[in-house]
Structures are given as structure tokens and as C-alpha cells.
Amino acid sequence: AQSVAQPEDQVNVAEGNPLTVKCTYSVSGNPYLFWYVQYPNRGLQFLLKYITGDNLVKGSYGFEAEFNKSQTSFHLKKPSALVSDSALYFCAVRDLDNFNKFYFGSGTKLNVKP
Amino acid sequence: NAGVTQTPKFRVLKTGQSMTLLCAQDMNHEYMYWYRQDPGMGLRLIHYSVGEGTTAKGEVPDGYNVSRLKKQNFLLGLESAAPSQTSVYFCASSLSWNQPQHFGDGTRLSIL
């Protein structure tokens, strides 16, 4: 079955420390991967995407993500966390061989403490 | 810059009532989507549209209908609301299939 897994419901990190939010995917074809962020009572906002090319993708607000085909992962990272990064983060995948299928992970709540 | 606008923002219905959620986008996007967000389950695609006059089923279409009579609008209908349809509904749009989706702020729907 095609899906996206975010194994951590919550990630806690101190301000200034690096952060990682994990995502693994399973699709039958080539993946097209996204990260979105959701602040309270708001819709999702696009952070970054990977379709092809360099495995390290840079996005908005200093976030980046690394595509690892062998591990079928697309982890979100930031070198130095800010309190304002606290939000709900969603990984999503589209199967390029069946591009109308689009799946979101269950979300990871990031808490950045001062 | 309105982007994607959803109306209403909140609604409480009784079981069996019907209602329509409206989504409007001003970005001339071809693709539009309706999702529901439930705790611990992320977003699940209900229906989507790849252009004016077209609609297609997503992952959880049962109990919902949609229409895309105008390019800028995508309507989600509940013909006979059930408590299991209590959720937060998000509309999104994108320029094409490989472009990021832009989301509205959601409609919080409670069915008693």
C-alpha cells in the first residue's frame, strides 16, 4: 500500500539546537515528496519539495530535507531551531506513476523550548 | 492577496441535515482539492478536480459530493450529515499536478 509514515507524534528540541523531523514513504513508482507546516487554526503552508536532482533540498525559513532512496526517507532538518518553528509538520508523497494519488503523513508536533 | 478562501469557518449540523462548503481561489489554479483532517490521521483526500467541469474521487469520497462549475470555485456537499463526518475540512489549489498546493484556513464542522 502506498503511504507516508511519520514515526514521531512529537519532537522536543531546545532553541538553537538542530532539529530533525522524520518521514518515510512507500509508493510503487518514483516519489514526489513535500513538507508542509501548519500553525494553530490555519491551513497548511508549503515548505519544500523534491522531485529529482540533488538529494538535499532547501526550502523556506531555513529548513532543508534530505532524500534517501535506499532508506525511502525524506527527513526534515534545520541547523538551529527557533521557538517560532513550533508547529505541526506534515510530510506528503505523490506517486509519479499515478500522479493523482497524494498522501499525507499523520503529522509531527514540533516543540521548540527557549 | 486572498489566495484560497473557505466559507463558512465553523458550522454545527444535526444528523441528517445537508450543507455545502464553498472554496474559492483567485490564483487561476487548475487543480483543486478537498481534504478532511482528523486527529492522528493527517489529511485525507476526499475529492479533487483537475479543471473546470471535472471532478474525481480521492481516498475517502463516500458521503460527499463535489462540483466545479467555475474554475475558481470548488464546492463540497454533504447530502445527509453523519457524526462520523465531524472534522476539519481543508480546501487547496495548485497550478498543476507538480506544483505545491495552497491551502485555505479550514472549516470546522461538527455533526450532532
Contacts between the chains, C-beta under 8 A, distances in Angstrom:
chain1	res1	chain2	res2	distance
A	4	B	42	7.8
A	6	B	42	8.0
A	9	B	40	7.7
A	32	B	98	6.8
A	34	B	100	6.8
A	36	B	103	7.9
A	41	B	105	7.0
A	41	B	106	7.5
A	42	B	105	5.5
A	42	B	106	7.6
A	43	B	4	7.2
A	43	B	90	5.7
A	43	B	92	7.5
A	43	B	103	3.1
A	43	B	104	5.2
A	43	B	105	5.0
A	43	B	106	5.9
A	44	B	43	7.5
A	44	B	90	7.2
A	44	B	92	7.6
A	44	B	101	7.6
A	44	B	103	4.6
A	45	B	103	7.2
A	46	B	100	3.9
A	46	B	101	7.1
A	46	B	102	7.5
A	49	B	100	6.3
A	51	B	98	6.6
A	90	B	42	6.1
A	90	B	43	7.0
A	94	B	97	7.6
A	99	B	97	5.0
A	99	B	98	7.7
A	100	B	48	7.1
A	100	B	50	7.6
A	100	B	56	6.7
A	100	B	97	7.4
A	102	B	33	7.7
A	102	B	45	6.0
A	103	B	59	7.7
A	104	B	35	7.8
A	104	B	42	4.1
A	104	B	43	4.2
A	104	B	44	7.4
A	105	B	42	5.4
A	106	B	40	5.7
A	106	B	41	5.9
A	106	B	42	4.3
A	107	B	42	5.4
